[in-house]
Amino acid sequence: MPSQLPTVVILCGGRGTRLRERTETVPKALVEIGGRPILWHVIGIYAAHGFDRFLLATGYLGGMVEEFVAAEGWPEGVEVECVDTGLDTPTGGRIARLGERLAGEPFCVTYADGVADVDLDALLDSHRESGTLATVTVVRPHLQWGVAEIGDDDRVAGFVEKPRSEHWINGGFLCCEPGILDYIEEESVLEREPLERLAAAGQLHAFRHEGFWDCMDTYKDAVVLNDLWAAGEQPWTGWPPPTPSGRISLGITGTTTTAAAGRERA
């Protein structure tokens, strides 16, 4: 029987220009962590919490994503469907184009480039209790640079290496009511007018996540996430990597990409 948990929309149609070292030939969603596409990890985070229906909003090099989905041996009960939402469609527009498939039911949205140890059960509970049309998971990322501590006399007291930001940002992992579609148009960038209008209307709730979160935005980010996996220290939840046959090889080390038969964000 289906889990009755919301459908998960994963935005994986963008060009990933800040990860150009890989995304000129491979869609960002298929750049690997530990030998598996980051998209596989994102699906695993949700599947580990019982979510079983996934709609992938594809675009740039979407055919490769479809080939991966078709070739992958998903666990029993997990349904993964690719929907071509256009080559250059913005994030909000991709969601708008899935409206009919969402069938007027609540749904979740996230990006195909972010992993975290988010408590999705607590996120859903928080969203339902808020009574709002949407809940966004907010995080405080670590800064890329060290920070100088300066006294009133302008003397440098010391340095803090890559501290955590004092500000909260959109970390993905959204929960949405069908009414959010009234705020989204074909040309909408989700992170701009739709979320801003929801916030102005008091219809956007924040779920604060203090645990691990990282986004594969650049080649450096990809290296960091792969190093965590190689060390056996991957903090995000999900399923353990299987050893499937006929898989797609999409490493970040410059190897040839072969498909088996069978903030804009991503």
N, C-alpha and C positions, 0 to 999 in steps of 0.2 A: 504494500500500500504506500502511496506517496506520503511524505512527511507532513504535509499541510503547512510547512514553512513557506515564506514568500519566495517567489522567483528571484533569482539573482541576475541582474544585468551587469555585465562586465564590459567596460568601454575599452576596446582594443583596436580602434581604427585609425589612430593618429600616426603621424610620420616619425615621431621620436627623434626630432632633429638634433637634440642635445646629446644623443647617443649615436651620432652619425658614424662612428667607427664601425658599428654593426648594422645599423638600420638602413643603410643604402641597399642592402641585399636581403635583409631579414626584418620582418615586422618586429617592433619592440616587444610585443607580447610573447615572442618566441626566443628572445635572448635568454640564455640559460643561467640558472643557478644550480651548481652541482650536477650538471649534465641533464637537467630537466628545464623546459621553458618556464619562465616566471609565471606565465598564465597557468600552468599546471599547479604551481605552488598556491596561487590565489584561489583556484577552484578547490584545492585541498583544504585550505583554511576554512572555507564554508562547509565543505562536505564533512569535515571532522565534527562539525556541530549539527549535522543532520540535514543540511540543505541539499536538495537533490535535483533542482531544475535550474539550468543556467542558460541565459541568452547572451551570446557574444555579439556585440555590436561591432562588426568588422568594417574595414575600409581599405586603407593602404596595405597592399600585399595580402589582402584578405584570403586569397586562394590558398596561400601557405598555411594560414590558420585553419582553414577548412580541412586541408590535407592532414594536419596534425590531429585535429579532433576525430577525423574518420579513422585514422590509424591507431589511435590510443585505445588501450583496453581499460575503459572506465569501470569502476566497481558497479556491481549489480544495483540497479535502481537509480543511478546517476544519469541524468539526461542533459546532454550538452548540444545546443543548437546554435549554429552560426547564422547571422542575418546581415547581409550586405546593406549597410546604412549610408553608403556613398563615400567617395574618395576623400573629399575635403569637408564633409559635414562636421560642424562643431559639436562639442560634447552634448549640449542640450538637444540639438537637432537629432542626434543619434537616438536619444531616449524617446523623443517625440515620434520617431519612425517605428518604434516598437509598441506604440500605444495599443494597437489591436491585439497583439500577442499577450499583452499584460492583462487583458480581459477584465478591466475595472477592479483589480485586486491590489492590495498592498504589495510592494516589491522593494528589493534592496538594489543599491547601485554601488559599484566600486570601480577602481581603475585596474588595468592589467599590469601595472608597474609598481604596486605597493604591497609590502608584506608586513604583518604585525601579529602580536599575540592578543588581539582584541577579544574580549569576552562577548561573543555575539549574542549569547542568551541574555546577558545583562543589557546589551545595547538594545535588543528588541523590547525588553521589559521597560527600559527607560523611555523608549520612543512611545510605546503604548500608553504609559502613564502620563506623558507630556501632553497628549491630546493635540499635538501639532501635525501639520501636513508632512513635515520632513524633520529628520534628525541627522545631523552630520557628526561623525567622529572627529574630534579635534585633538591635536597632538602638539607637543612642544619639542621640535627637533633640536638636535645638537648643532650649534653653529659650525661652520667650516673652518673658522679661524680662532686663534687664541685671543683673549680679551685682556687689555691692560687695565689694571686697577689704579686709578689716579686720585690722589687726595686733593683737598681744597687748595693746597699750595702748588698744585700741578706737579708734585713729585710722584713718580711711578712707584707704587707700593709693591707691585708684583704682577704676575700674569696668571690667568686661568686658562688652561688648555681646552679649547672647544667646549665651552659651557653650554648648558641647555638654554634655549631661548626663553625669555620671559613671556613671549607672546604665543597664543594658540593659533594654529593654522588648520586648514582643511586637510584631513588625513584620509579622505575617502570613507568607505564603509558607511554608506548612508542607508537609512530606512525611509521609505516614502509611502504616502497614501496616494491613491489614484488621482486625488484632487490636485496633486502637484503638476499634472499635465496641463492644467489650465494656465499655469505660469510659464510654460515652455513652448517656444515656437520653433519652426524649422531652422531658423538662423540663430537660435540662442546658444550662447556659450554658458553652460550650466553654472559655472563658478561666478559669473557676472550677474546679469539682470535677473535671472530666475531666483537665485539664492538671495540676492539683495532685496528683491520684492517680497520674498517670503519672510525675510528678517524684518522688513519694514512693517509687514502685516502681523507680526508676532507669531508667525507660523513656522519658524525654524528653531529647533531645539539643538543644543550642543551636548554630546556625550563625551566627557573628558576621559581620554585614555592616557594613563601615566606610564604604561609599559613600553615594550619594544615596538618601534615603528621605523620603517625605512622605505625609501622610494628609489627605484632604479632610474634615475634621471640622467645620469652621465656615465661614461665608461668607468670613472673612479668608483661610483656607487656600485656598479656591477662587480668590480674587483672586490670591494669590501664584503658584499653579500656572498660571493663565492668563497672568500677566505673564511667567513663564518661557517659555511656549510662544510668546507674541507676540514675544519678543526672540530667538527661535530658539535658546534655551539650555536646552531641556528635557533633563535628564540621563538620564531613564529610557529604557530600550531599548524597541523596538517597531517597528511598521511606520509608514511615512510616511502622512499623511492623504490618502486618495483624494478624488475629487470625484464622489460618487455622485449619481444622480438618485433622487427619491422618498425622501429622507432625513428624519429627524426633527429638528426644530429645537428645542433645549432650552437656550438660552443662560442665563447667570446674570444677565443685565442687565435682567430683568423683561419680556422679550418674551413674547408669547402662545405657548403650547406647542401645536404642531400635530403630530399623528401621521400619518405617511404610510400609505396603504393597504398592504396587503400582508402608659472606654473604654469602653453597649454599642455594638458595631460594627455595620456594615450587615448 
